Amino acid sequence: MDSKYLNECFEYDEVSGNIYWKSRPRSHFKTQKGFKTFNSQRCGKEAGTLNSCGYLQVNLNKKLILVHRLIFMLKGYDLLRGDCIDHINHNRKDNRFTNLRVVSRKDNSMNLNMRTTNRTGITGVYFNVLESLWYPRIQVGYKNMYLGATKDFFEACCRRKSAELKYSFHKNHGEFLNV
């Protein structure tokens, strides 16, 4: 769908990050047996519902479109198939343009929130009970890199954070999202 068509369907509020349905032209709707369809029940209402992954999506012409991708299309960006839209602050419902950026899959993986299964409070640091050692590791370019075992938790955390800086991870990488 082109941006002209999408701009006839939606209004984007950059302050809140929400999109709203517009009153659409009749050319957007199919007529059946002489009946004309109307869309007045949607006009002015916020568009989008949460999907199972926590992202907002809209259903337009029987196609599901993620709202964060829709915003870039409304602004005339041509997104490639491999492009990812990163929510910088990790909040999947926050679709303000200042919170979104187009990145590759690799760059998107360098700004992940902390996993809910994390026990140490630091991404990439785990404790090996059998050896009584802390192991920091980092994944770069889909390869795991082990940063050396240590008995000191603080040392393991420092090695992990140093590796994040060395490989240009986003400053929000590993933060816990509390929404």
WOUR-V556860 format. One record per pair of residues at least 6 apart in sequence whose C-alpha atoms are under 6 Angstrom apart, sorted by the first residue. I is the first residue (numbers start at 1). J is the second residue. Records with the same first field share a line. If there is no record, write none. Layout:
I->J, J
This chain:
3->73, 74, 76
7->74
9->21, 22, 24
10->20, 21, 22
11->19, 20
12->19
14->96
17->95, 96
19->46, 47
20->44, 45, 46, 47
21->43, 44, 45, 47
22->43, 44
23->43
48->56, 57, 58
49->56, 57
50->56
55->92
56->66, 67
57->65, 66, 67
58->64, 65
68->95
83->104
84->102, 103, 104
85->101, 102
86->100, 101
87->99, 100
88->99
110->169, 170
111->170, 173
112->173, 174
113->173, 174, 175, 176
114->174, 175, 176
123->174
124->136, 137, 138
125->135, 136
126->134, 135
127->133, 134
133->150, 151
134->149, 150, 151
135->149
136->147, 156, 160
137->145, 146, 147
138->144, 145
139->145
